[in-house]
Amino acid sequence: MIIIIIGALVKMENSEDHIKVFKDDLIPVDGRDGWFRDPDSNAIVNCNKSQYDQYMASYNKRMKKDRKFETLQTDVDALKSDISDMKSMLTQLLGDKNAS
């Protein structure tokens, strides 16, 4: 099942927990508050604002974690490169001393 979260971010008159349905011909899903089926594409549309807000908070948290991981990975790669350079310099210095 594919769940698509779409709709206009306009509060409905009867509930602050729902966003306005963008099409009039959507069919309510039994047992799911704020969920509708699009008869044209057969997709599920979630118009529950609190669920959308929870999803976006989770998504933003995941994106922040991913960015932090990428930053750490870049830092580790730079440190590995620096250590490799230092190792090369030490090897060269020791080689020059042994040659004299």
DRENTORKOL-3810 file (N, C-alpha, C; in nm, 4 decimals):
REM DRENTORKOL-3810
@n.u->0.0842; n.v->-0.1167; n.w->0.0000; ca.u->0.0000; ca.v->0.0000; ca.w->0.0000; c.u->0.0890; c.v->0.1235; c.w->0.0000
@n.u->0.0592; n.v->0.2173; n.w->-0.0827; ca.u->0.1329; ca.v->0.3428; ca.w->-0.0904; c.u->0.0510; c.v->0.4498; c.w->-0.0203
@n.u->0.1156; n.v->0.5220; n.w->0.0713; ca.u->0.0484; ca.v->0.6300; ca.w->0.1409; c.u->0.1096; c.v->0.7611; c.w->0.0941
@n.u->0.0259; n.v->0.8493; n.w->0.0463; ca.u->0.0706; ca.v->0.9793; ca.w->-0.0020; c.u->0.0120; c.v->1.0848; c.w->0.0897
@n.u->0.0954; n.v->1.1737; n.w->0.1376; ca.u->0.0477; ca.v->1.2796; ca.w->0.2253; c.u->0.0429; c.v->1.4079; c.w->0.1434
@n.u->-0.0789; n.v->1.4514; n.w->0.1112; ca.u->-0.0954; ca.v->1.5732; ca.w->0.0329; c.u->-0.2193; c.v->1.6468; c.w->0.0798
@n.u->-0.2350; n.v->1.7656; n.w->0.0365; ca.u->-0.3515; ca.v->1.8458; ca.w->0.0715; c.u->-0.3070; c.v->1.9885; c.w->0.0954
@n.u->-0.4017; n.v->2.0761; n.w->0.1032; ca.u->-0.3697; ca.v->2.2155; ca.w->0.1310; c.u->-0.3626; c.v->2.2335; c.w->0.2816
@n.u->-0.2676; n.v->2.3096; n.w->0.3285; ca.u->-0.2539; ca.v->2.3307; ca.w->0.4719; c.u->-0.3511; c.v->2.4380; c.w->0.5200
@n.u->-0.4793; n.v->2.4045; n.w->0.5075; ca.u->-0.5861; ca.v->2.4933; ca.w->0.5515; c.u->-0.6701; c.v->2.4137; c.w->0.6501
@n.u->-0.6979; n.v->2.4717; n.w->0.7667; ca.u->-0.7759; ca.v->2.4002; ca.w->0.8669; c.u->-0.9211; c.v->2.3882; c.w->0.8209
@n.u->-0.9767; n.v->2.2696; n.w->0.8438; ca.u->-1.1165; ca.v->2.2487; ca.w->0.8108; c.u->-1.2016; c.v->2.3129; c.w->0.9197
@n.u->-1.3236; n.v->2.3470; n.w->0.8873; ca.u->-1.4111; ca.v->2.4154; ca.w->0.9808; c.u->-1.4426; c.v->2.3307; c.w->1.1032
@n.u->-1.4613; n.v->2.2001; n.w->1.0870; ca.u->-1.5068; ca.v->2.1164; ca.w->1.1966; c.u->-1.3944; c.v->2.0517; c.w->1.2766
@n.u->-1.2703; n.v->2.0598; n.w->1.2331; ca.u->-1.1623; ca.v->1.9952; ca.w->1.3059; c.u->-1.0300; c.v->2.0634; c.w->1.2765
@n.u->-0.9540; n.v->2.0885; n.w->1.3821; ca.u->-0.8230; ca.v->2.1500; ca.w->1.3647; c.u->-0.7164; c.v->2.0448; c.w->1.3340
@n.u->-0.7526; n.v->1.9174; n.w->1.3443; ca.u->-0.6567; ca.v->1.8098; ca.w->1.3245; c.u->-0.6493; c.v->1.7630; c.w->1.1795
@n.u->-0.7277; n.v->1.8246; n.w->1.0925; ca.u->-0.7296; ca.v->1.7816; ca.w->0.9539; c.u->-0.6948; c.v->1.8975; c.w->0.8614
@n.u->-0.6339; n.v->1.8634; n.w->0.7499; ca.u->-0.6100; ca.v->1.9638; ca.w->0.6472; c.u->-0.7186; c.v->1.9490; c.w->0.5414
@n.u->-0.7460; n.v->2.0542; n.w->0.4716; ca.u->-0.8548; ca.v->2.0542; ca.w->0.3746; c.u->-0.8252; c.v->1.9567; c.w->0.2606
@n.u->-0.9230; n.v->1.8771; n.w->0.2281; ca.u->-0.9116; ca.v->1.7812; ca.w->0.1187; c.u->-0.9055; c.v->1.8593; c.w->-0.0123
@n.u->-0.8108; n.v->1.8217; n.w->-0.0992; ca.u->-0.7898; ca.v->1.8969; ca.w->-0.2222; c.u->-0.8850; c.v->1.8580; c.w->-0.3347
@n.u->-0.9536; n.v->1.7446; n.w->-0.3213; ca.u->-1.0496; ca.v->1.7005; ca.w->-0.4230; c.u->-1.1794; c.v->1.6617; c.w->-0.3538
@n.u->-1.2891; n.v->1.6900; n.w->-0.4176; ca.u->-1.4194; ca.v->1.6594; ca.w->-0.3585; c.u->-1.4609; c.v->1.5139; c.w->-0.3748
@n.u->-1.4022; n.v->1.4423; n.w->-0.4694; ca.u->-1.4472; ca.v->1.3055; ca.w->-0.4963; c.u->-1.3671; c.v->1.1988; c.w->-0.4211
@n.u->-1.2902; n.v->1.2374; n.w->-0.3200; ca.u->-1.2152; ca.v->1.1391; ca.w->-0.2423; c.u->-1.3094; c.v->1.0572; c.w->-0.1551
@n.u->-1.2776; n.v->0.9290; n.w->-0.1389; ca.u->-1.3619; ca.v->0.8359; ca.w->-0.0649; c.u->-1.2989; c.v->0.8123; c.w->0.0719
@n.u->-1.3710; n.v->0.8375; n.w->0.1823; ca.u->-1.3145; ca.v->0.8135; ca.w->0.3164; c.u->-1.2791; c.v->0.6661; c.w->0.3357
@n.u->-1.1660; n.v->0.6401; n.w->0.4020; ca.u->-1.1224; ca.v->0.5033; ca.w->0.4310; c.u->-1.1815; c.v->0.4632; c.w->0.5654
@n.u->-1.2498; n.v->0.3476; n.w->0.5685; ca.u->-1.3123; ca.v->0.2993; ca.w->0.6920; c.u->-1.2051; c.v->0.2696; c.w->0.7968
@n.u->-1.2304; n.v->0.3172; n.w->0.9188; ca.u->-1.1413; ca.v->0.2879; ca.w->1.0299; c.u->-1.0174; c.v->0.3759; c.w->1.0372
@n.u->-1.0020; n.v->0.4696; n.w->0.9459; ca.u->-0.8845; ca.v->0.5580; ca.w->0.9448; c.u->-0.9324; c.v->0.7023; c.w->0.9386
@n.u->-0.9173; n.v->0.7733; n.w->1.0482; ca.u->-0.9599; ca.v->0.9125; ca.w->1.0545; c.u->-0.8686; c.v->1.0001; c.w->0.9701
@n.u->-0.9272; n.v->1.0730; n.w->0.8773; ca.u->-0.8506; ca.v->1.1651; ca.w->0.7942; c.u->-0.7859; c.v->1.1013; c.w->0.6723
@n.u->-0.8129; n.v->0.9728; n.w->0.6482; ca.u->-0.7572; ca.v->0.9053; ca.w->0.5306; c.u->-0.8657; c.v->0.8949; c.w->0.4239
@n.u->-0.8240; n.v->0.9164; n.w->0.3002; ca.u->-0.9175; ca.v->0.9099; ca.w->0.1873; c.u->-0.8523; c.v->0.8349; c.w->0.0720
@n.u->-0.9353; n.v->0.7717; n.w->-0.0120; ca.u->-0.8866; ca.v->0.7033; ca.w->-0.1322; c.u->-0.9212; c.v->0.7884; c.w->-0.2535
@n.u->-0.8216; n.v->0.8074; n.w->-0.3383; ca.u->-0.8415; ca.v->0.8800; ca.w->-0.4634; c.u->-0.8968; c.v->0.7812; c.w->-0.5652
@n.u->-1.0178; n.v->0.8026; n.w->-0.6161; ca.u->-1.0764; ca.v->0.7061; ca.w->-0.7094; c.u->-1.0039; c.v->0.7003; c.w->-0.8441
@n.u->-0.9319; n.v->0.8057; n.w->-0.8809; ca.u->-0.8614; ca.v->0.8060; ca.w->-1.0091; c.u->-0.7327; c.v->0.7226; c.w->-1.0042
@n.u->-0.6524; n.v->0.7432; n.w->-0.9002; ca.u->-0.5229; ca.v->0.6737; ca.w->-0.8922; c.u->-0.5241; c.v->0.5578; c.w->-0.7943
@n.u->-0.6308; n.v->0.5465; n.w->-0.7146; ca.u->-0.6443; ca.v->0.4444; ca.w->-0.6121; c.u->-0.5432; c.v->0.4645; c.w->-0.4980
@n.u->-0.4842; n.v->0.5823; n.w->-0.4886; ca.u->-0.3869; ca.v->0.6139; ca.w->-0.3842; c.u->-0.4590; c.v->0.6507; c.w->-0.2555
@n.u->-0.3903; n.v->0.6314; n.w->-0.1442; ca.u->-0.4414; ca.v->0.6722; ca.w->-0.0142; c.u->-0.3866; c.v->0.8119; c.w->0.0154
@n.u->-0.4752; n.v->0.9020; n.w->0.0549; ca.u->-0.4379; ca.v->1.0398; ca.w->0.0874; c.u->-0.4629; c.v->1.0605; c.w->0.2362
@n.u->-0.3602; n.v->1.1023; n.w->0.3083; ca.u->-0.3731; ca.v->1.1262; ca.w->0.4512; c.u->-0.3901; c.v->1.2760; c.w->0.4742
@n.u->-0.5036; n.v->1.3154; n.w->0.5265; ca.u->-0.5309; ca.v->1.4565; ca.w->0.5531; c.u->-0.5330; c.v->1.4846; c.w->0.7024
@n.u->-0.4694; n.v->1.4000; n.w->0.7826; ca.u->-0.4623; ca.v->1.4178; ca.w->0.9265; c.u->-0.3394; c.v->1.5025; c.w->0.9578
@n.u->-0.3613; n.v->1.6268; n.w->1.0031; ca.u->-0.2532; ca.v->1.7216; ca.w->1.0247; c.u->-0.1568; c.v->1.6767; c.w->1.1333
@n.u->-0.2062; n.v->1.6200; n.w->1.2421; ca.u->-0.1153; ca.v->1.5780; ca.w->1.3499; c.u->-0.0249; c.v->1.4648; c.w->1.3028
@n.u->-0.0769; n.v->1.3718; n.w->1.2225; ca.u->0.0074; ca.v->1.2655; ca.w->1.1675; c.u->0.1099; c.v->1.3234; c.w->1.0710
@n.u->0.0684; n.v->1.4211; n.w->0.9926; ca.u->0.1610; ca.v->1.4869; ca.w->0.9002; c.u->0.2721; c.v->1.5579; c.w->0.9775
@n.u->0.2341; n.v->1.6296; n.w->1.0840; ca.u->0.3327; ca.v->1.6998; ca.w->1.1658; c.u->0.4305; c.v->1.6012; c.w->1.2304
@n.u->0.3798; n.v->1.4873; n.w->1.2774; ca.u->0.4664; ca.v->1.3838; ca.w->1.3343; c.u->0.5619; c.v->1.3292; c.w->1.2285
@n.u->0.5095; n.v->1.3054; n.w->1.1093; ca.u->0.5930; ca.v->1.2555; ca.w->1.0001; c.u->0.7029; c.v->1.3557; c.w->0.9666
@n.u->0.6661; n.v->1.4838; n.w->0.9557; ca.u->0.7653; ca.v->1.5857; ca.w->0.9212; c.u->0.8700; c.v->1.6009; c.w->1.0312
@n.u->0.8299; n.v->1.5927; n.w->1.1574; ca.u->0.9265; ca.v->1.5997; ca.w->1.2675; c.u->1.0228; c.v->1.4821; c.w->1.2600
@n.u->0.9708; n.v->1.3639; n.w->1.2329; ca.u->1.0550; ca.v->1.2447; ca.w->1.2191; c.u->1.1480; c.v->1.2579; c.w->1.0988
@n.u->1.0952; n.v->1.3084; n.w->0.9874; ca.u->1.1746; ca.v->1.3269; ca.w->0.8663; c.u->1.2879; c.v->1.4272; c.w->0.8908
@n.u->1.2545; n.v->1.5403; n.w->0.9529; ca.u->1.3569; ca.v->1.6418; ca.w->0.9799; c.u->1.4633; c.v->1.5896; c.w->1.0753
@n.u->1.4232; n.v->1.5112; n.w->1.1745; ca.u->1.5190; ca.v->1.4510; ca.w->1.2679; c.u->1.6122; c.v->1.3555; c.w->1.1937
@n.u->1.5550; n.v->1.2758; n.w->1.1041; ca.u->1.6352; ca.v->1.1808; ca.w->1.0260; c.u->1.7322; c.v->1.2545; c.w->0.9330
@n.u->1.6859; n.v->1.3621; n.w->0.8704; ca.u->1.7729; ca.v->1.4403; ca.w->0.7814; c.u->1.8866; c.v->1.5059; c.w->0.8592
@n.u->1.8569; n.v->1.5560; n.w->0.9794; ca.u->1.9599; ca.v->1.6169; ca.w->1.0638; c.u->2.0648; c.v->1.5118; c.w->1.1028
@n.u->2.0178; n.v->1.3926; n.w->1.1365; ca.u->2.1080; ca.v->1.2833; ca.w->1.1728; c.u->2.1949; c.v->1.2446; c.w->1.0525
@n.u->2.1349; n.v->1.2393; n.w->0.9336; ca.u->2.2105; ca.v->1.2062; ca.w->0.8122; c.u->2.3166; c.v->1.3113; c.w->0.7821
@n.u->2.2812; n.v->1.4391; n.w->0.7976; ca.u->2.3792; ca.v->1.5466; ca.w->0.7738; c.u->2.4935; c.v->1.5391; c.w->0.8738
@n.u->2.4599; n.v->1.5100; n.w->0.9991; ca.u->2.5627; ca.v->1.4977; ca.w->1.1032; c.u->2.6556; c.v->1.3811; c.w->1.0701
@n.u->2.5998; n.v->1.2691; n.w->1.0262; ca.u->2.6806; ca.v->1.1533; ca.w->0.9897; c.u->2.7736; c.v->1.1868; c.w->0.8734
@n.u->2.7205; n.v->1.2564; n.w->0.7725; ca.u->2.8031; ca.v->1.2939; ca.w->0.6571; c.u->2.9171; c.v->1.3864; c.w->0.6991
@n.u->2.8890; n.v->1.4791; n.w->0.7898; ca.u->2.9928; ca.v->1.5696; ca.w->0.8405; c.u->3.1002; c.v->1.4909; c.w->0.9145
@n.u->3.0583; n.v->1.3981; n.w->0.9993; ca.u->3.1552; ca.v->1.3152; ca.w->1.0721; c.u->3.2381; c.v->1.2306; c.w->0.9765
@n.u->3.1746; n.v->1.1770; n.w->0.8741; ca.u->3.2460; ca.v->1.0951; ca.w->0.7763; c.u->3.3504; c.v->1.1791; c.w->0.7032
@n.u->3.3146; n.v->1.3016; n.w->0.6671; ca.u->3.4088; ca.v->1.3921; ca.w->0.6011; c.u->3.5262; c.v->1.4233; c.w->0.6932
@n.u->3.4980; n.v->1.4471; n.w->0.8218; ca.u->3.6035; ca.v->1.4750; ca.w->0.9186; c.u->3.6972; c.v->1.3554; c.w->0.9348
@n.u->3.6418; n.v->1.2347; n.w->0.9423; ca.u->3.7237; ca.v->1.1138; ca.w->0.9556; c.u->3.8108; c.v->1.0951; c.w->0.8315
@n.u->3.7546; n.v->1.1174; n.w->0.7146; ca.u->3.8323; ca.v->1.1053; ca.w->0.5909; c.u->3.9483; c.v->1.2045; c.w->0.5891
@n.u->3.9244; n.v->1.3281; n.w->0.6367; ca.u->4.0303; ca.v->1.4290; ca.w->0.6418; c.u->4.1389; c.v->1.3875; c.w->0.7402
@n.u->4.0985; n.v->1.3341; n.w->0.8554; ca.u->4.1969; ca.v->1.2877; ca.w->0.9543; c.u->4.2802; c.v->1.1718; c.w->0.9004
@n.u->4.2171; n.v->1.0805; n.w->0.8301; ca.u->4.2905; ca.v->0.9678; ca.w->0.7699; c.u->4.3942; c.v->1.0189; c.w->0.6699
@n.u->4.3560; n.v->1.1171; n.w->0.5923; ca.u->4.4473; ca.v->1.1751; ca.w->0.4949; c.u->4.5647; c.v->1.2436; c.w->0.5655
@n.u->4.5346; n.v->1.3193; n.w->0.6719; ca.u->4.6399; ca.v->1.3868; ca.w->0.7481; c.u->4.7365; c.v->1.2861; c.w->0.8104
@n.u->4.6848; n.v->1.1791; n.w->0.8662; ca.u->4.7701; ca.v->1.0764; ca.w->0.9266; c.u->4.8571; c.v->1.0098; c.w->0.8203
@n.u->4.7999; n.v->0.9857; n.w->0.7048; ca.u->4.8771; ca.v->0.9268; ca.w->0.5953; c.u->4.9907; c.v->1.0203; c.w->0.5533
@n.u->4.9611; n.v->1.1510; n.w->0.5455; ca.u->5.0653; ca.v->1.2488; ca.w->0.5122; c.u->5.1750; c.v->1.2506; c.w->0.6176
@n.u->5.1375; n.v->1.2482; n.w->0.7454; ca.u->5.2380; ca.v->1.2476; ca.w->0.8536; c.u->5.3228; c.v->1.1212; c.w->0.8484
@n.u->5.2589; n.v->1.0102; n.w->0.8189; ca.u->5.3312; ca.v->0.8833; ca.w->0.8088; c.u->5.4336; c.v->0.8898; c.w->0.6955
@n.u->5.3936; n.v->0.9472; n.w->0.5842; ca.u->5.4850; ca.v->0.9615; ca.w->0.4707; c.u->5.6026; c.v->1.0520; c.w->0.5072
@n.u->5.5758; n.v->1.1623; n.w->0.5763; ca.u->5.6826; ca.v->1.2541; ca.w->0.6168; c.u->5.7793; c.v->1.1867; c.w->0.7146
@n.u->5.7255; n.v->1.1120; n.w->0.8104; ca.u->5.8117; ca.v->1.0416; ca.w->0.9062; c.u->5.8976; c.v->0.9369; c.w->0.8357
@n.u->5.8366; n.v->0.8648; n.w->0.7431; ca.u->5.9122; ca.v->0.7644; ca.w->0.6678; c.u->6.0235; c.v->0.8315; c.w->0.5889
@n.u->5.9943; n.v->0.9449; n.w->0.5294; ca.u->6.0944; ca.v->1.0184; ca.w->0.4528; c.u->6.2046; c.v->1.0696; c.w->0.5452
@n.u->6.1708; n.v->1.1253; n.w->0.6615; ca.u->6.2714; ca.v->1.1738; ca.w->0.7559; c.u->6.3613; c.v->1.0613; c.w->0.8065
@n.u->6.2980; n.v->0.9481; n.w->0.8391; ca.u->6.3766; ca.v->0.8343; ca.w->0.8870; c.u->6.4653; c.v->0.7793; c.w->0.7748
@n.u->6.4137; n.v->0.7820; n.w->0.6548; ca.u->6.4936; ca.v->0.7358; ca.w->0.5415; c.u->6.6116; c.v->0.8263; c.w->0.5163
@n.u->6.5937; n.v->0.9600; n.w->0.5289; ca.u->6.7021; ca.v->1.0556; ca.w->0.5118; c.u->6.8059; c.v->1.0414; c.w->0.6215
@n.u->6.7655; n.v->1.0141; n.w->0.7467; ca.u->6.8589; ca.v->0.9960; ca.w->0.8567; c.u->6.9421; c.v->0.8689; c.w->0.8383
@n.u->6.8780; n.v->0.7637; n.w->0.7944; ca.u->6.9477; ca.v->0.6355; ca.w->0.7763; c.u->7.0453; c.v->0.6440; c.w->0.6585
@n.u->7.0145; n.v->0.7286; n.w->0.5628; ca.u->7.1020; ca.v->0.7431; ca.w->0.4469; c.u->7.2279; c.v->0.8215; c.w->0.4823
@n.u->7.2239; n.v->0.9077; n.w->0.5867; ca.u->7.3411; ca.v->0.9871; ca.w->0.6213; c.u->7.4352; c.v->0.9130; c.w->0.7074
END
